[in-house]
């Protein structure tokens, strides 16, 4: 780079250097990096019982990439394993939710280390001032769970960071249907069994602190049209989500730690003393089903209140346009009569 007369920098030349094991690191720089990484082990990970290069599991599954989360509106094994880990780490969970915007990295084949897991969910800081968003325990009604599925189906194409991946909540949506009426089937699953959602029943929902805060802001962003209000176990609206952080022995349960625990929980299928990521994640399991039918019956069946509202608004607009046209025609006729 060369500095020009304006104090800015212009490119003179460049060379692309492939990143490989053949590159010799600068000794002083590498020594400083090693010192800082040792500090991560000593001052952070040691409190969780880990080291950065500790192997949690061996992986032979091809997980979705980060790009897939934003370019494909469908079930994702990457989002699924993270959602399942939240449900695994918490107690008596009905639904665990993970939005695409909180996932920062995928898992490659081979050893999955503590560093890999932390990098996959490295956002935020807890109320304790320690890095990493904690998990929170909240409750939503069945009606709100269905609405969350509808938000994913109807809104996340415009806001791809809001695509939801869940454990325990399954739904089918048709992208060709009217907005806010795309979900055609929504239910819970437990131990492989389908459970119908009761609109007025409270369900235990676990997610990370940031996502919980975003769920609470849906009501404000939609001017009250869409209401997702996190509640306590008695159904009272939660004023401060930090009061509902999941803790163990007084310490916050960090989201990335929940993932790490889940990785360690898999069976050691090859007998080498290290867990192997379950083959379950090699395929999808109807957590989010895309029904691309354009059949007229499939497009209009099961209308909800939002579709009724939209149809009413459209009819009112059409009526106003017709009345406006009739008024203009009447005025034009009067003008013509006067001119005669």
Secondary structure in CASP SS format (residue, H / E / C, confidence):
PFRMAT SS
TARGET T0000
AUTHOR 0000-0000-0000
METHOD secondary structure of the structure
MODEL  1
X C 1.00
X E 1.00
X E 1.00
X C 1.00
X C 1.00
X C 1.00
X C 1.00
X C 1.00
X E 1.00
X E 1.00
X C 1.00
X C 1.00
X C 1.00
X C 1.00
X C 1.00
X C 1.00
X C 1.00
X C 1.00
X C 1.00
X C 1.00
X C 1.00
X C 1.00
X C 1.00
X C 1.00
X C 1.00
X C 1.00
X H 1.00
X H 1.00
X H 1.00
X H 1.00
X H 1.00
X H 1.00
X H 1.00
X H 1.00
X H 1.00
X H 1.00
X H 1.00
X H 1.00
X H 1.00
X H 1.00
X H 1.00
X H 1.00
X H 1.00
X C 1.00
X H 1.00
X H 1.00
X H 1.00
X H 1.00
X C 1.00
X C 1.00
X C 1.00
X C 1.00
X C 1.00
X C 1.00
X E 1.00
X E 1.00
X E 1.00
X E 1.00
X E 1.00
X C 1.00
X C 1.00
X C 1.00
X C 1.00
X C 1.00
X C 1.00
X H 1.00
X H 1.00
X H 1.00
X H 1.00
X H 1.00
X H 1.00
X C 1.00
X C 1.00
X C 1.00
X C 1.00
X C 1.00
X H 1.00
X H 1.00
X H 1.00
X H 1.00
X H 1.00
X H 1.00
X H 1.00
X H 1.00
X H 1.00
X H 1.00
X H 1.00
X H 1.00
X H 1.00
X C 1.00
X C 1.00
X C 1.00
X C 1.00
X C 1.00
X E 1.00
X E 1.00
X E 1.00
X E 1.00
X E 1.00
X H 1.00
X H 1.00
X H 1.00
X C 1.00
X C 1.00
X C 1.00
X C 1.00
X C 1.00
X C 1.00
X C 1.00
X E 1.00
X E 1.00
X E 1.00
X E 1.00
X H 1.00
X H 1.00
X H 1.00
X H 1.00
X H 1.00
X H 1.00
X H 1.00
X C 1.00
X C 1.00
X C 1.00
X C 1.00
X E 1.00
X C 1.00
X C 1.00
X C 1.00
X C 1.00
X C 1.00
X E 1.00
X C 1.00
X C 1.00
X E 1.00
X E 1.00
X E 1.00
X E 1.00
X E 1.00
X E 1.00
X E 1.00
X E 1.00
X H 1.00
X H 1.00
X H 1.00
X H 1.00
X H 1.00
X H 1.00
X H 1.00
X H 1.00
X H 1.00
X H 1.00
X H 1.00
X H 1.00
X H 1.00
X H 1.00
X C 1.00
X C 1.00
X C 1.00
X C 1.00
X H 1.00
X H 1.00
X H 1.00
X C 1.00
X E 1.00
X E 1.00
X E 1.00
X E 1.00
X C 1.00
X E 1.00
X E 1.00
X E 1.00
X E 1.00
X E 1.00
X C 1.00
X C 1.00
X C 1.00
X C 1.00
X C 1.00
X C 1.00
X C 1.00
X C 1.00
X C 1.00
X E 1.00
X E 1.00
X E 1.00
X E 1.00
X E 1.00
X E 1.00
X E 1.00
X E 1.00
X C 1.00
X C 1.00
X E 1.00
X E 1.00
X E 1.00
X E 1.00
X C 1.00
X C 1.00
X C 1.00
X C 1.00
X C 1.00
X E 1.00
X E 1.00
X E 1.00
X E 1.00
X E 1.00
X E 1.00
X E 1.00
X H 1.00
X H 1.00
X H 1.00
X H 1.00
X H 1.00
X H 1.00
X H 1.00
X H 1.00
X H 1.00
X H 1.00
X H 1.00
X H 1.00
X H 1.00
X C 1.00
X C 1.00
X C 1.00
X C 1.00
X C 1.00
X C 1.00
X C 1.00
X C 1.00
X C 1.00
X E 1.00
X C 1.00
X C 1.00
X C 1.00
X C 1.00
X C 1.00
X E 1.00
X C 1.00
X C 1.00
X C 1.00
X H 1.00
X H 1.00
X H 1.00
X H 1.00
X E 1.00
X C 1.00
X E 1.00
X E 1.00
X C 1.00
X C 1.00
X E 1.00
X E 1.00
X C 1.00
X E 1.00
X H 1.00
X H 1.00
X H 1.00
X H 1.00
X H 1.00
X H 1.00
X H 1.00
X H 1.00
X H 1.00
X H 1.00
X H 1.00
X C 1.00
X C 1.00
X C 1.00
X C 1.00
X C 1.00
X C 1.00
X C 1.00
X C 1.00
X C 1.00
X E 1.00
X E 1.00
X C 1.00
X C 1.00
X H 1.00
X H 1.00
X H 1.00
X H 1.00
X C 1.00
X C 1.00
X C 1.00
X C 1.00
X C 1.00
X E 1.00
X E 1.00
X E 1.00
X C 1.00
X C 1.00
X C 1.00
X C 1.00
X C 1.00
X H 1.00
X H 1.00
X H 1.00
X H 1.00
X H 1.00
X C 1.00
X C 1.00
X C 1.00
X C 1.00
X H 1.00
X H 1.00
X H 1.00
X H 1.00
X H 1.00
X H 1.00
X H 1.00
X H 1.00
X H 1.00
X H 1.00
X H 1.00
X H 1.00
X H 1.00
X H 1.00
X H 1.00
X H 1.00
X H 1.00
X H 1.00
X H 1.00
X H 1.00
X H 1.00
X H 1.00
X H 1.00
X H 1.00
X H 1.00
X H 1.00
X H 1.00
X H 1.00
X H 1.00
X H 1.00
X H 1.00
X H 1.00
X H 1.00
X H 1.00
X H 1.00
X C 1.00
END
